[in-house]
């Protein structure tokens, strides 16, 4: 680490500290990453299904695109099951990333999709359904049980304590979409007071992470605020007040993406778009990447390789599964499982944007 860049992460960074950190980073481009063999975070990480060779192959494709980061979800049950083994696999993953010149953003908790995660063999993907087996961390049972909170604290303290000064890690995304109620998927099985429970835990989770004095920034991305909003949702306000760098999700066309970037500039901190790119929604590489490059906004699209996650299928597949026909246009993802690009012109464009095309 360069002289003068070591930071005490026990408190939220100042705007100056955050911008100084970002000034030493390249323009960050990457994907939300789940290997093709996994339908959720547990299947990616647990020992029985862990496949570093496959990950190495896929991250090689990312390197060829000029990508230099990946957003990767961890899971609290992995720590509960075998903290030493989980730590070893994270270390192995970071070594693979480093080989391909990729610094991942690691996600600790997530409020999206199935609220009943479990260890062991994961269920097969639901035919024709987008992200049909992704699981929340923590699950509803742990979220509703205060006696589980020390376990969750141990997970955060353990992981951030081990990797909080590791130059192979870009940063920590503390909680993905904390107030997502999954109304269109698992809404009937969610705690009725879920948002209140997560709101109460979010600040604690940031605090647990900061106890390790991490040298990397902490963040949690806002995801449903309208650009220019003067009245933020309470959760979004909390996320912005706790984050060292501002992160956000935007699946809208270029004009709305650009408007959100302009609005978020007022917070005075580096901007990381941790989710974008949904082709039928008008969010495309060709539309978003030129704006992100010009504004030096980190751009991390959803989906890298089409696999068991089935995120090439659209969100509406939860209501109308694509069982007997493929979608007219892939929703997310860049590569087929064999490494062939879904759209070669997209791959060419990404390489041009990252400067990889000239090599």
N, C-alpha and C positions, 0 to 999 in steps of 0.2 A: 504494500500500500504506500502510495506516495506520501512524502513528508507533509505534515500539515493537514492530511485528509482523514486522520483517525478521529472518529466522533464518539462522543458519549451519547448513547441512544436511550438513556434513562428518562429523557424528556423529549417532547416533540421538538423537532428541528425548527430553527428559525427559517424564515424565507431565504435568508442569505445562505445558510448552511445547505438548504435543499438545492438552491440554484448553483452553488459551488459544486456540489456532488454531480449534478446533471451536466455541468459544463465539461466534466471529464469523461462523460459517456458518449459513445457514438450515437448516431440516429438509430434508435432501437426498432427493429422490425422482427416480428415472429408470429407464432400461432399459439392458441391454446392447444396443448398437446396431450393426447391420450393414444397410446400405441394401438394398432389395429387389433391386437389380440385381446384387448380389454373392453368390457362394456361399462366399467365404472372404475373409480379410483382404487377400490379394494382389489379388484382383479388385476390392476396394473401392478400393485405393490406387494401383495402377499407372496410369501415364499413359494407356494405351490404353483403359481402362475407367472412369477417374475421371469422376464425373458430379456436380459441385457443385450443379447445378440440382435434381436429384432429391433430394440430401441436404437442400437448403434446404427443399424441399416437405415432406419427412418430418419434419424437425425443427420445422417449423411446426406439425405435428400434435402433437408433444411439448409445445411451448409452450402449445397450447390445453388440454392436460391439466394444466398447472401444473407440469410436470416441469422441474427445474433442473439436472440432471446427466445424463450418459450415460457408460457404460463402453465404451471403444472400444479395439480391439486394433490394434496396429501390427505390423510384421514386419521382421526383420533383413535379409531379401533385398531389400526396398525400398531400404534404405540402401546395400547393396552395389551395386545396379543403378545408382542415380542419387541420391546423397545430397542434392544441391542441389534436384533436382526433388521429391523426397520431402518435404524441409523446406518447400518452397513450398506443397505440397498440404496439409501439416499446418497451416501458417499460414492457408491459405484455409479449411480446415475450422474452425479456431478462430474465425475471423471470422464464419462462418455460425452457429456455436454462440452467440457473443456476441450476435448479432442477435436470437437467440431466448431470451436470458437463461439459457443453459445453460453450465455449467462441467464439461467432461468429465474423467473419470478415465482416464488413458491406460495401457494394458497393454503391456509391453515383450516378455515371453516367455510361451510357453504350451506345456504338455506334452500337450494334448488332440488327439485325432483323428489325421490322416494324418501319419506321420513323414517323408514324402518330399515336402516342398514344392518347387515349381519356379516359375521366372519364366515370363512369356509367357502365352499363352492357357490358361486353367484348364479342366479337364474339366467337361463338363456334369453337373449333379446326377444322382445315381443315382435312378431312379424310385422313389417311395414310401419314401425313406429319410431319416431325421432327420439334418441337418447332415452330409450325405454327402461334402462336399468340403472341409470346414474343415481347415486345415493347422497343424502345429506350428511353433513358432519357438523355438530353432533346430530344424532337422530332425535326424534321427538321424545323418546323415553328419557334420554339423558338431559335433554333441554328442560324437561318438566321436573326433574329430580335434583334438587340442590345438593344432595349427597354425592352426585356425580361430578360436581364442579371442581373439587380438588383433583380428580383424575384428568379433567380437561386442562386444568392449570399445569399439571405435571407434563402433559403432552406439549403444550406451548413452550414452557420453560425448557423442557428437554431438547426439543428440536432447535429452537432459536439459540439456546445456550450452546449447543454443539456447532451450529453452522452460522451463527450471527457475526462472526469475523472471518468467514470464508470468502475469499475473493471470487470464488466460482459462483456465488449467489448474487443476483442482482438486487433483490429486495423481498419483502414479505407482504403478501396480500392477506390481511388478517381475516376478512370475512366477505365471501362473495354474496352479493344481492341479499343482505341480511333481512330485508322486509319483503322478500318474495313469498307470497302465500300459496303459490302453486295451484291457484284456483282452477286452472284448466287441466290439471293432471291428477294431483293427489289432494286437492283441497279438502275433500270430505274426511281425510284421515289426519289432518293437521291439528295441532292444539288451537283452540279458539283464541287463545291469548298469545299466540306464537310471537307476534311482532313485539309485544311488551317484554316477553322473556328474552328475546334476542337483544333488544335495546338495552336491557339491564346487563347483559353479558358482554356486549361489544366493548365498552370501556374497560371492563376487567380484562378482556382478551388482549387489548392493546397494552394494558399494564403488565400482564404476564410476559408479553414479548419484550417489553422495554426493560424488564428486570435483568435480562441478559446483556444489556448495554450493546445492542447490535450496531454494527458499523454501516449496515444497509438501511434504507428507508422503509418505513411502514406505511401501508395505505389500505383503503377499502373503497371500492369504486361505487359512485352514485350511478343509478341506472334508469331512472324513470322521470328525471327532472326535465322540464321544458327549458330550452335555452332562454336566458333572460329572466328566469323566475326570481321574483323578489320574496316569495313566501315558500321556503323550502320545506319538504317533509321533515319531521323531527329526526328520522333516521339519517336522512341525507345531511342534515345540519351536523349531526353527531359525527358522521363519517368524515366530513370535511374538517371539522375542528380537531379531530384526532390524527389525521393523516399528515405525514411529512411531505409527501408528493400527492397531487390530485390525480385520481384515476376515475375513469368513467366508461360506460358502455354506450355505444351508439350504433344502431342497426338501420339508420336512416340514410337517404340519399345525400350526396356530397354537400348540397347547400345547407342542409340542417346540421350536418357534421361541422361544417365551417362556422356556422352560427354558434354552436355549442363551444367550440374551441375559443372563439372570440369572447364569449361570456365567461368561461372558466379562467381566462387570462387575468380577470380581476382579482383572483385569489392570490396571485403573485408567486405561484409555485410551479414546478415542472408538471407537465401534463402527460399522462399515460393512458391511452385508450386500450383497455384490457379486453374489450370485446367489440368486434365489428364484422362486417361481411356476411350478408344474407342476400344472395343474388336476386331472388324474386322481390325482395323489399326495396331494391334499388341501391343497396349498400355493396359496392364492388371494389376490387383492388384498383381498377382504373380510375374510379371516382374519388376514393379516399386517400390513397397513398401520395399523390402529388400534393395535396393539402397538408398531410401529416409531415411530409418531407420539408416543405417550405416553412412550416411553423415549428419544426423540430418537436412534433408530438410523437411519442412512441406509439406504434401501431401493431397491435396484437390481435389478429383475426381469430374467429372461432373456427376450429376444425382444421386438421392437417391431413390425415389419411383416413379414407373411408374404411371403416371396419365395424366391429361389433357395436359401437356407439350409434351407428346408423344416422349420424347427424347430416348426411347428405339429403335426408328426407326433411320435409318442411315441418314447422310447428303444428300445422293443422292436421298432421297425421295422427295426433292424439284423438281427434274426433273422427277422422276418416283414414284409417290405415291404408298404406299403399301396398296391398297384398298381391294384387294381380297385375300391377303395372308400375313402372318407375315414375318418378316425378318428371315433368317436362324439363325442369331445370334443377340441378343440384342446389340445395339450400346452402350448406356449408361444405368444407373440405376442399383440398387442393389435389390430392393424389388418390388414385385407385390403390387397392391393397398391394398390387404388384409393382407399384412405383410409377406407373404411367400417369401423366397429368390428365385431369378431367378436361381441362382446356389448355392446350399447349400455348396459346397466345397469352393466357394469364401468367403462366410460368415465365415466359419470355419477358413480359412486362415487369414482373416482380424483380427479375434479375437485372433488368435495365435500371430500375429504381434504386436497387441496392448497390449498383456498380459492378455486380458480378458478371454481367454480360461482357464487360470489356476485358476480363481476365483470360 
